Every structure is written in structure tokens, then in C-alpha cells.
């Protein structure tokens, strides 16, 4: 799986990802509050569309007292059309910037055709996909923040045979509404995040189609896994 790399922002300023030891991870798991344990179990049990491969990954250790992370790739045969990472943060004492005790942080990225990347409305459209994916599943959330970045690479000299490449990257965080027992519906938030991944990858909606939904066209010759 092509894991999304880079720095994640929790909405209160960027922080470097750190790698805790396996002993630290086991200790955190043994002392996790029930609300966090229930939220993580819901993520693990979620059933998602088959084109999206999801697996646990090492979570950043300094963003919150309790963290859990997943990485995902939208797969077509042996090729990845988009990939991303979703991190669940929990601070039982609450966090002023979050206005809650839970926070979801994400990084989503995909390769684009250069002409698509040049569309001046692309960042606004991609951000609307994130908020629209949450709203489509009836999810209530607060304090959303993030960035949409597009980048282009042009090759010269010994690399001049390579075609120009463009990439879109969505970094975002939001506070999920806490339900019974102070536990947010993390399975539904994961499903909406996968809807966003699918849109960025150019896949059609999984359910009955909405003619108003627009996805990115699949790029020519996606990178091999």
C-alpha cells in the first residue's frame, strides 16, 4: 500500500510525527479510557467498499494522550489511484482548539492530469468534497480546518522523457460529535472519509448515484504499487 507521508496538522498547528516503541503502544492500549477504546473498535469493525484497502499504521504519539491511525489506498488492480491517512486523537481532558475530546486528522492525495490541476476552482471543489462527504452521511462535526494543495513536477535533462506530473493533497481536521457515552460515530466518519478518497480517485459513488456528484477523472497510467 502506498502510505501517505508527511506532517499532519491537528488544527492547532503542525507537529512532527514521532514513532513510539511497541512497549509504549501496548502501555497506551492498556490504559486507554473506555470511550477511546470503543471508538477504535468501531474503526476496526467498519465495513468499507472493496476498492479501498485500509490497514492500521503507526500513530503519531505527541498529538494527544491517545491516538490511533489508519492508512488507505484506492486500488485498481495493482495500481493505487489515491491514498491517505486518518488519525483519531483523544484527550479526555478536552482541547480548547478542538472544542471536544476527540479530533480526526487526515491527509488525502492523488495524482492528476496537468489540465485538471490547472483548474482555478479545484481547491474549493476538493474542500467541498470533504464537507459534503460528512454531510451526506448525516454527521455533525465542528471546528473544521485544513488546506488543499496542488503541485506540479516537470522533468529535465536525463529525466526529460518523463511526462509532467501533478498532485492534489488535502490536509484537514475536524471534531466529531460525541454520542452516547462520549463516543463519536467513528465508523461513519471513516466511511465518509473513504467516500472522499473514492471521489479524489475518480470512482463513482458506491450507492445510488447523485447526478450532482462530480469526481476527478482517473489519471492516465496511475503509478504501480
SVG drawing of the C-alpha trace seen along z (x, -y; Angstrom):
<svg xmlns="http://www.w3.org/2000/svg" viewBox="-30 -30 51 36">
<polyline fill="none" stroke="black" stroke-width="0.4" points="0.0,0.0 1.3,-3.5 1.1,-5.1 0.5,-8.9 3.7,-10.5 4.3,-13.9 3.3,-16.0 -0.3,-16.1 -1.9,-19.1 -4.4,-18.8 -5.9,-22.2 -3.9,-23.9 -0.6,-24.0 1.5,-21.4 3.5,-18.8 6.1,-16.2 5.0,-12.6 7.0,-10.5 7.4,-6.8 6.8,-5.3 8.1,-1.9 5.9,1.2 6.1,1.2 4.7,-2.4 1.9,-1.3 0.9,1.6 1.0,-0.6 -1.2,-3.2 -3.7,-0.4 -3.8,0.9 -4.6,-2.5 -6.9,-3.9 -10.3,-5.2 -13.4,-3.3 -14.6,-6.0 -11.4,-5.8 -11.4,-2.0 -14.9,-1.9 -14.1,-4.5 -11.1,-2.5 -13.1,0.8 -15.7,-0.8 -13.0,-1.8 -11.6,1.7 -15.1,3.2 -16.2,0.9 -17.1,2.5 -15.9,0.5 -16.2,0.7 -13.8,3.3 -11.8,0.9 -10.4,-0.7 -7.7,1.2 -7.4,0.0 -4.9,1.1 -3.6,-0.2 -0.4,-2.1 1.8,-3.7 0.1,-6.7 1.8,-10.0 2.5,-10.0 2.6,-13.6 -0.6,-15.0 -2.8,-13.7 -2.7,-11.3 -4.4,-8.6 -4.0,-8.1 -4.9,-5.6 -4.2,-5.7 -5.2,-4.0 -3.8,-4.3 -5.7,-3.5 -5.3,-3.2 -7.9,-3.2 -6.8,-0.2 -7.4,0.7 -5.6,4.0 -2.0,3.5 -2.2,-0.3 -3.1,-2.9 -5.4,-5.7 -5.3,-7.7 -4.0,-7.2 -4.3,-8.7 -4.1,-8.5 -6.7,-9.0 -5.7,-9.7 -8.0,-9.6 -6.9,-11.8 -8.4,-11.7 -7.7,-13.9 -10.1,-13.0 -9.4,-16.5 -10.6,-18.2 -8.8,-20.6 -9.6,-24.3 -8.9,-24.3 -10.9,-21.1 -13.9,-22.1 -14.2,-18.5 -12.3,-15.4 -11.9,-13.8 -10.3,-15.0 -9.9,-13.4 -7.0,-14.4 -6.5,-13.4 -4.2,-13.5 -5.5,-12.5 -3.6,-12.7 -3.9,-11.6 -2.2,-12.2 -3.9,-14.5 -3.9,-15.3 -2.0,-18.6 -5.0,-20.2 -7.2,-19.2 -4.6,-20.6 -4.7,-24.0 -8.4,-24.5 -8.6,-27.5 -11.7,-26.1 -10.1,-22.8 -9.1,-23.6 -12.6,-24.8 -14.1,-21.7 -11.9,-19.3 -12.7,-21.0 -16.4,-20.8 -15.9,-17.0 -14.7,-16.7 -17.6,-18.6 -20.1,-17.1 -18.9,-13.5 -19.6,-14.2 -22.9,-15.9 -24.1,-13.1 -23.9,-10.6 -25.7,-12.9 -22.6,-13.5 -22.4,-16.5 -18.9,-18.0 -17.2,-21.1 -14.1,-23.3 -13.1,-22.1 -9.8,-23.3 -7.4,-22.4 -5.6,-23.0 -5.8,-21.9 -2.5,-21.9 -1.7,-21.2 1.8,-20.7 3.3,-20.1 6.6,-18.4 8.4,-18.9 11.4,-16.9 14.6,-17.9 17.9,-16.6 18.2,-12.8 14.6,-12.8 13.1,-14.8 11.4,-11.7 9.0,-11.6 5.7,-13.4 4.8,-16.3 3.1,-15.1 0.6,-16.9 -0.8,-16.0 -3.6,-17.2 -3.3,-16.9 -6.0,-17.5 -5.0,-18.0 -7.8,-18.5 -9.1,-18.0 -12.4,-18.2 -14.1,-17.5 -16.7,-14.6 -19.8,-15.0 -19.7,-12.7 -22.7,-10.4 -23.8,-8.0 -21.0,-7.6 -19.0,-10.3 -18.1,-8.1 -18.3,-9.6 -19.6,-7.5 -16.1,-6.8 -17.3,-4.1 -19.5,-6.6 -16.7,-9.1 -14.4,-6.5 -17.0,-5.7 -17.3,-9.3 -13.5,-9.7 -13.5,-6.7 -16.1,-8.4 -13.7,-11.4 -10.9,-9.0 -13.1,-7.5 -14.1,-10.9 -10.5,-12.0 -9.5,-8.7 -12.3,-9.2 -14.5,-6.3 -18.3,-6.6 -20.5,-6.7 -20.9,-3.4 -24.6,-3.8 -27.5,-5.1 -25.9,-7.8 -26.4,-11.5 -26.1,-13.3 -24.7,-16.3 -21.7,-14.4 -18.6,-15.1 -15.4,-13.1 -11.9,-13.6 -11.3,-11.6 -8.9,-8.7 -5.5,-9.8 -3.8,-8.1 -1.3,-5.4 -1.6,-5.5 1.6,-4.6 2.2,-1.0 2.1,0.2"/>
</svg>
